[in-house]
Amino acid sequence: MKLIPCPLNGPRPVGEFACLGPAKPMPADDAAPEAWADFAYAEDNPAGPILEWWLHVPSGTMFVAERDTVTDTMIRTLWPADFRAAGGRP
Amino acid sequence: MVFALLRYGLGRRHTPFRVLPPTPATLKPSYDVVVIGGGGHGLATAYYLAKDHGITNVAVLERGWLAGGNTARNTAIIRSNYLTPEGVAFYDESVRLYRRLSNDLGINTMVSERGHLTLAHTDAAMRTMRWRAEVNKSLKVDSEVVGPDEIARLCPELDLSRDKRYPILGALYHAPGSIARHDAVAWGYAMGASQRGVEIHQGTEVQSLEIENGRITGVVTNRGRIACGRVVQAVAGRSSEVARMAGLTLPIRTVPLQACVSEPVKPVLDPIIVSGSLHVYISQSARGEFVMGGATDPYALYSSRSTFEFKEVLMADMLELFPFLGHARVLRQWAGMADMTPDFSPVMGLTPVQNYFIDSGWGTWGFKATPVCGLTMAQTIATGTPHPLIEGFRLDRFSRFAQLGERGAASVGH
């Protein structure tokens, strides 16, 4: 069974998690519709490392994870506050 | 005929039957059209370019071997009971093309009309089925909502008892629903295209694309550079990576879709059965194997690995429908990489790069569209304007907020 490292609960079965998609900067509130369309639909979809929002469903723990989309391995996890401090806007 | 067959059967010298032409030793310095991707879609596009438009100076570039990607990894279901008028009209043209494909290509594609039942287990699902049936009927597609009595007649093997978690309330019945021999479809198109002069280059990887002033001028491969008039990419599972070389960002996330087959048994299951609520679909192939699949994986991945988690969930739900499958063992398992779009419709046609065309976003619904994709992409490339059937699938529909939502009909479990 595949295990995902939850920053709060340690390694837990993958079935307990939901992947919420890429963590990317959000446009400004008054940005043009094209910028919002780009934010909502366009995807880098890289073959390699990607930053994503993950949720550990039973405990409601939200975190950011860096994952390799080729090797199917987790590289590291970050708390949202640390992700923001490192420059990523939620 | 009979004697010729007998003589051939008893003879000792058999020359191998060569369906596919060998890869030419060298690439030409220039082609009118370069097709990136030697799967069903790319080969069909090359075939119709040569057959319908007389464009034969065409190279199909395939990184691996012919039709070894998602053309070999789907579950070979053909149907047109979609939800949007654009989707229904497009896929129905494909159903019509599939019906005469064996004759057109001169190879047995084994298209077998089985009937297609999409089961509904809740009132909400019944409502979607009625909606789909009305859209389908208005476009002259054979599609209707049926009750449990009719389901029992069409598929007596289904467990229709009411005292379970997801009792079957009704179904959308689509009589033209079919399965086919997917390899033969690709081989047939490859054969037809190469007979008309198209070159098929296997083991040829595209490494970069040369773009100047909004036009593509060259394709760099591991076997050298070629100049090109027009280029089309048809690389399901790698669409974002190839489009990136052309400077394009697509509304696509690549997610594995897993499937498996059971050991072969006598023919017992005639129709194709799908359940959106239970996230499963199943049909019995001509070989007797039950071909089974479910929802896509829960996160993006460029890998065709199989997982235990997938089969655990799939089989639990499958046994709800067919308890007798508890005796069947899994024979093979595999996965394909599905390029999922936000609205579950493909991305086809023109791109911001003037002479670069795209055939992508084929998520979990690509095989059934193979013939119509080839037909419409060939015309789009030849004329430079999108074929009327694919206008709605344009790349810029997302920035114009004009999506074509097929979530309720594209697949299962979405």
Contacts between the chains, C-beta under 8 A, distances in Angstrom:
chain1	res1	chain2	res2	distance
A	1	B	308	6.7
A	1	B	309	7.0
A	2	B	307	6.9
A	2	B	309	6.8
A	14	B	298	7.5
A	14	B	309	6.4
A	15	B	309	6.1
A	17	B	298	7.8
A	18	B	298	7.1
A	19	B	298	5.8
A	19	B	299	3.8
A	19	B	300	7.6
A	21	B	253	7.8
A	33	B	399	7.9
A	33	B	401	7.5
A	34	B	399	5.3
A	37	B	398	5.7
A	37	B	399	4.5
A	37	B	401	6.7
A	38	B	399	7.2
A	40	B	342	7.6
A	40	B	398	8.0
A	41	B	251	4.1
A	41	B	342	5.3
A	41	B	398	4.3
A	42	B	249	4.8
A	42	B	250	7.3
A	42	B	251	5.7
A	42	B	398	7.4
A	43	B	240	7.0
A	43	B	249	7.3
A	43	B	250	7.0
A	43	B	251	6.4
A	43	B	252	6.0
A	43	B	253	5.2
A	44	B	240	7.6
A	44	B	249	7.1
A	45	B	240	3.8
A	45	B	241	7.9
A	45	B	250	7.2
A	45	B	252	5.7
A	45	B	253	5.6
A	45	B	254	5.7
A	45	B	300	6.9
A	46	B	240	7.8
A	47	B	241	5.8
A	47	B	254	8.0
A	47	B	302	4.5
A	50	B	300	7.2
A	52	B	299	7.5
A	67	B	299	7.7
A	69	B	254	7.7
A	69	B	300	5.6
A	69	B	301	5.4
A	69	B	302	5.2
A	69	B	303	7.9
A	70	B	301	8.0
A	70	B	302	5.1
A	70	B	303	6.7
A	71	B	303	7.8
A	72	B	301	5.7
A	72	B	303	5.6
A	72	B	305	6.9
